[in-house]
Amino acid sequence: MARAHRRKQHKEPIVVRENLDFGLDGDDIPRYWLANNPYKTRMFDAVQATFPDGERYFIKAVRAFRDRITDPALQAEVTDFIRQEGQHGMVHTRYNERLKRQGIAIEAFTKHTRQIEETRMRRYSPEYNLALTASLEHFTAMMADLFFAEKSMLAGADERVRAMFAWHAIEEMEHKAVAFDVMKQVAKVGYFKRCAAMTHATFSFTLYTLISPWFMLRMDGYSPREALAIYTQHMPWALGKVLGRLLPMIARYYRPGFHPNDIPTVHNYMDWVESYQRGANPIAAGEAMYGAAA
């Protein structure tokens, strides 16, 4: 008799870390904190601008099924997931306040995100909203791997901002399977709805990521011609090094039988965790993770 194949699981404990201080209120953080590069900086800034309202959407989508969870372990994971996402929302709200001080009309970005999430909650079923949440959670977990596995992706970044993204990345990896497990075990979402939600999420997220930096660059004072030149220069990086590497990671989600814990945690995860355990210093932990990148 053939021996049953046992799939290896990559699951980290979900740890709630509260009241982390990244020094984001300091006006000495460069406007273009990522290697003095306007496009790369504003791409990160535009994506993270969606996080406070996005995290609230994720929490609502999972909470809709909380009363139906009978597994105590999954119930505990949902509680920790909600607490982690709540902390992410608070920190990124403070970061958005920094962008507002720079003259970025951040309310336009947050209002756009909020309107999309409210429309989804009103228009789609609770099951489909949960499927979208599970898809976007896979997106963020894979982005964490994309940007922190190699030094080149965040080389030259201000250590405080890089530390904020490192902490967020760590926790996305820790709770990467929670929404998925609720979707599969409790909401009973099938394969085709799961794939439809991922296609929807991929299209909307990619479109936003490519378009939104344009508006921030214009708010920075670049003329349309100057902004177009910046875009032209950086499209090989955005389409090749970012989306070109991210989309194959996303494609794993379409495999029948897929589970988020099938994917190994980024190799320098423990460097962050061990550094933080030593001194509860998120900036030092971020630098430890960056220093251990390939």
N, C-alpha and C positions, 0 to 999 in steps of 0.2 A: 504494500500500500504506500502511495506517495505521501511524503511528509507534508503536512499543511504549511503553507507559506505564512510566516508571521511577519507582518509589516512593522518596521521600526518606527516608533513614535518619538517625536521631538517636542516635548511639552515642558515648559518652564513654569514654576510657581508664579501666581499672580500676586504681586506685592504692591500694596497701596502706599505711595510716598506722598506726603502732604506738605504744603507750605514751603516748597523749594524756592530758593532765591537765586536767580540767574543774573542779577544786576542789570536788568533790562531798562531800568529808569535812567541809567547813565547816558548823558548826551554825548559822551565820548565814543560811543559805538559809531563807527563810520556809517554814513548813509548807505554806501555800497559795501556792505560788510563781507561779502564773498569775493575776496581778492580784488577789491575795487572794480568789480565787473557789474555794470548796470543791469544787463540782461539777466545774468544768473541770479543776482540778488533779487531782482523784482519777480522772477519766476517763483523762487521760494516764498517771497513775501505774499504774492498773490494767492498761492496755494494755501499757505497757512492762514490767510485771512478768512478762509471758509471754515476753519476748525471750530471756533466757539459754537456757531449755529449747527454745524455738521455734527458735533459731538452730542448736542441736545437731541438732534434727530435720531441718532443711533440709540441713545438712551430710551427715547419714547418708543422706538420700534421694538426693542427688546422687552421693555416693561409691559407692552401689550400682551405678552404671553407669560409673564412672571407667575401669575396665579395658577397657571396650568402645569408648572414644573413640579414634578413629584420626586425627582432625584435630588437629595440633599447636597451632593457634591456640585451639581450643576447650579443649584440655587445659590450656593456660596460663591461660585465663580461669577454669576450674574451680579451679585452684590458688589464684588470687588471690581468687576468690569465697569459698573456704573460709577463707582468712586474714582477709579482711574480716569475715566472719561470726563468726569466733573472737574478734576484737577487740570486736565489738559485744556478744557474750555477756559478756566480762569487764567492760566498762564498765557495762553494765546490772546485773550482779551487784553491783557496788559501789553503784550507785544503790539497789538493793533493800535493801542493808544500811542505808542512810540511812532508808528507810521503816521498817525494823525498829526503829531507834532511836526513831522517833516513836510506837511502840506498835502499828504495823500488823502483823498476824499474816501476814507475807509468805510464810511457809512454806506456808500454806494455798493461796495463789494459785499458787506454783511447783509444789507437789505436784499440784494440779489439772491444770496444764498438762502436767506430766511424765506423769501417768497417761493423759491423752488421747493424747499422742504415742506412748507405749509401746503403747497399744491399737491405734493406727493401724498401727504398724510390724508388729505381730503379726497383725492381722486382714486388712489389705489387701495387695495385690500391690505389688512394688517400683514398677511402672509407675504405679499409682494414687497411691502416696505421693509420687512425683515430680510427678505432675499436681497434687496438693494443694500441694506446695511451689511450683511455678510459679505457681499461683493466688494464694497468699499473698504471693509476691514481687511480683506485680502490685499487690496490695492495698497493700503498704508503699510501693512506688514512687509510687502515686497519692496516698497519704496525705502523702508528702513534698511533692508538688506542692500538695495542698490546704492544708496548714498553712504553707507558706513562700512561696507566690506573692503573698499579700496580708498587709500588716502587721496588719490587724485580728484575724487568727486568733490571734496570739501577742503581742498588745499587752499591756504591763504584766508580762511574764514576767521572772523572774530571769534575768539574762544567762548564767549558768553552765548552768542547766538547758536554756535555749533553745539554747545552743551545743551541748550534747550531742545534742539532737534534730536540730539542723541538720547536724552531722557524720554522724549516722546516715542522715539523708535524702539527703545528697550521695552516700554510698556505695551506698545502695539504687538511686539513679538510675544509678550507674556499672555495677552488675552486674545490672540489671533483666532482662536477656535470657538470662543464663547457664543457669538452671534450665530455662527455656523451650526453649532450643536443645538441651540434653541430652534433654529430653522428646521433642522433635520429631525430631531427627536420629539419636539413639542408641536411645532407648526406643521410638520409633515409635508414640507415643500418638496416637490419632486424635481427630477433632473432637468426637465425642459424649462420650468419656471426659474430654477436656479440659473441656468445658462442664459435665459432671456434677460434676467436682472443683471448679470455680469456684462452682457453686450450693451445694455442700456447705460450701466455705470461707466464702462470703458469709453463709450462715445462721448458722454457728457463731460466726464472728467478730463479727457484728452482735449476736447474743444476748449474747455475753460482754461486749461494749462497753457495752451498755445496762444489764446487771444488776450487773456487778462493782463499779462505783463505790458502789452502795448499801451493800455490805459494808464498804468502806473508811470511808464516812461514819459508819456505826454504830460502827466501831472508833475513830473520832475522838471519840465521845461524843455524837453526835446521837441523839435519841430517834427512834423510828419516825415520829412525827408531824412532827418537824423535818426528817428526811431526806425524807419525802414532799413537804413544802413546797418543799425545795430542788429535788427532781426536777421537780415541777410547774412551777416557775419556769424551769427550763432545758431542758425537753423541746423547745420550739420551736427552740432553738439546736442541740441534739443531733440532732433529726430533720430540721430544715430546713437549717441552715448546714453541718452535718457530713455526716450520712448522705444528705441530700437532694442534696448536691453530689458526694459520693463515688460513689454508686451509678451515676450516668450514666458516670462514668469507668470503673467496673468493667464496665459493659455493653459497652464496646468489645471486651472479651476474647472475647465471644461471636461476633464477626464472623468468618465463614470467611476464612481467609487472614491473620488478625491476626498481627502480630509486635510485641513490646514496643518495638522500635526505630522503629516507625511514629509513636510519640508523642513530641512535642518535649520536650526536657529543660526543666525549669523555668527561666524567664528569668534568674534571679539565681544560677544555678549557678556561673558563672565568677567572680562577685564573691567567693564563698566560696573557690574554688580559688586565685585570684590573691592574696587576702589571706593564705591559709595558706602559699603559696609564699614570700611575703615574709618571714614571721617564724615559721612553724610554731607559731602561737598559735591554738588552736582556738576560744578565746573571742572573740578579735578577728575571726576568720573568720566566726563565727556572727553577730556584730554587723554585719559587712559585708554578709552575705547578708540579714539582716533589714532593714538600712538601704536596700537596693536593692529591697525588695519593693514591690509596687504600693500 
